């Protein structure tokens, strides 16, 4: 379903903009164009109603998955200025495009709800940005600071809040939990990222599905559109069998679940020595079809 304007247009306008006041110049006019039916269309994804099962048959559903992904790319771009510096020498600092208030206003105008709950760490709601290593290796993960707010669209998680945490190495290892690849993510200033758009051309990369995580009264449902059991048994489609890749088999069941919940590993994997034989194993890992519960 096309409304003559979309989030890719907003992303590209912001990415190339070099003047002052991008909120008033770019965001406000864009929002004026997408109110009404566009916001109603986004709300289709707000409830855990299995709407995504129509995406392979109905163009509107497929386009909604792509549009949510494009909006997530907008969020990734806007959040760069809130993140720690890159470890790469001479990496330029990103220019802040919007203030936190303007960032929140953009997405609340589309029907989303911000949150900054810092009472207890929750991997559904919180992305680990920096780890302060506790002296006690068994110290649980605690939030030290919220760096940017998260966003939900009804029951759907749109974007997690970025947090600095304090934790023992048995729960979150500095240099892994905050610097290893972050999956289902296009860009971070301070760490590598992996998503399915990377490596594709200028148009094809925008045909990437958004990860759907729902918090429901019955519990959390992670990556609900995924169709591959996380422990490598048959595909849910009975006519298609698939085993785990060699890299996936080297992760323990607990590590695979940790990766799906946190979108990254929290500690060096138990099979780190074996995985070291494949220097690109983190890039070759393809958890994008896993889901929980199976």
C-alpha positions, -999 to +999 in steps of 0.1 A: +000+000+000+016+033-011+007+067+003+031+086-020+056+091+008+075+066+030+101+062+056+129+056+031+123+091+018+126+105+053+158+085+059+175+096+027+165+133+033+180+132+068+211+113+058+220+139+031+208+170+050+237+194+060+218+226+071+203+236+104+170+226+120+163+193+102+133+187+124+114+218+112+127+215+077+124+178+070+105+159+097+076+182+103+066+184+065+071+147+063+048+141+092+021+163+077+021+140+046+018+107+065-009+114+091-042+097+090-043+065+069-005+060+072-007+059+110-037+036+108-017+013+085+012+011+110-013+003+138-021-029+119+012-043+134+004-032+170-013-064+182-001-100+182-028-111+158-007-132+133-012-104+107+023-112+094+012-146+082-004-128+052+028-111+042+037-138+016+003-136+000-009-100+005+011-071-009-001-048+019+013-070+046+047-074+029+049-036+024+041-030+061+070-053+071+093-032+048+079+001+060+085-008+097+121-018+087+126+016+070+113+034+100+137+014+121+165+026+098+154+062+105+157+055+142+191+039+138+204+070+120+189+095+146+204+075+175+240+076+164+247+108+182+236+092+215+261+064+213+297+060+225+326+069+201+338+043+176+370+024+184+381+030+149+408+057+147+398+090+130+361+079+128+341+111+125+316+120+151+280+119+138+263+153+137+232+153+160+202+155+138+174+157+164+173+163+201+159+135+222+126+154+225+123+158+187+132+121+183+104+111+206+080+136+190+086+121+156+077+086+166+048+095+190+033+113+161+031+079+144+013+063+173+043+050+193+048+052+230+082+060+245+096+044+277+127+049+298+120+024+326+153+019+344+141+000+375+153-034+363+172-046+332+150-064+307+165-077+274+131-073+257+132-035+265+169-027+269+199-028+245+233-030+262+254-001+250+282-001+276+293-025+303+308-014+336+324-046+349+317-054+385+344-068+408+321-097+417+318-120+387+283-131+398+269-095+402+236-094+383+229-069+355+218-035+368+211-004+348+235+024+355+222+049+330+196+052+302+212+067+271+181+069+249+144+060+252+128+030+238+096+029+217+066+005+215+037+004+190+009-012+211+022-047+220+050-045+194+085-035+204+098-010+179+131+000+194+148-008+227+161+018+251+199+021+251+215+015+285+248+015+303+249-015+327+269-027+357+274-064+358+296-093+368+315-111+340+294-142+344+263-122+333+277-097+308+313-094+296+328-061+287+340-062+252+314-088+242+280-077+254+288-041+243+311-046+213+302-079+196+280-077+165+244-066+172+220-085+150+187-073+134+204-038+135+216-017+105+240+007+122+256+015+155+284+040+161+304+019+186+300-017+174+295-039+143+260-047+132+244-074+111+211-073+093+197-088+061+198-055+042+236-054+042+254-063+010+223-055-012+219-027-037+203+006-033+167-006-038+169-043-027+182-034+008+149-017+015+130-051+010+141-063+044+115-075+070+113-059+104+118-082+134+085-086+152+087-090+190+055-088+210+049-085+248+015-100+254-005-109+286+005-146+278+042-137+276+069-125+253+070-137+217+103-131+199+108-128+162+073-143+156+077-143+118+107-166+120+101-202+109+131-221+120+134-238+154+162-224+174+176-259+182+179-269+146+152-295+141+130-294+110+116-262+096+080-255+107+071-260+071+069-298+069+081-300+033+114-282+040+141-296+063+170-276+075+197-282+101+217-256+119+248-242+102+282-252+115+286-219+133+251-223+149+259-258+161+289-246+179+268-223+201+251-239+231+213-239+233+216-213+260+239-191+239+214-193+210+186-181+232+208-154+247+216-142+212+179-141+202+168-123+234+197-098+235+204-096+197+240-103+206+261-126+228+268-115+263+300-135+269+326-153+248+310-185+236+321-218+251+334-230+217+354-198+211+385-217+202+367-238+176+349-207+162+382-189+159+390-212+130+363-193+111+373-157+113+340-145+098+318-167+119+299-138+135+290-125+100+282-160+088+258-166+117+222-164+105+198-163+134+172-143+115+147-171+112+149-183+149+119-176+171+108-181+207+088-198+218+091-225+191 
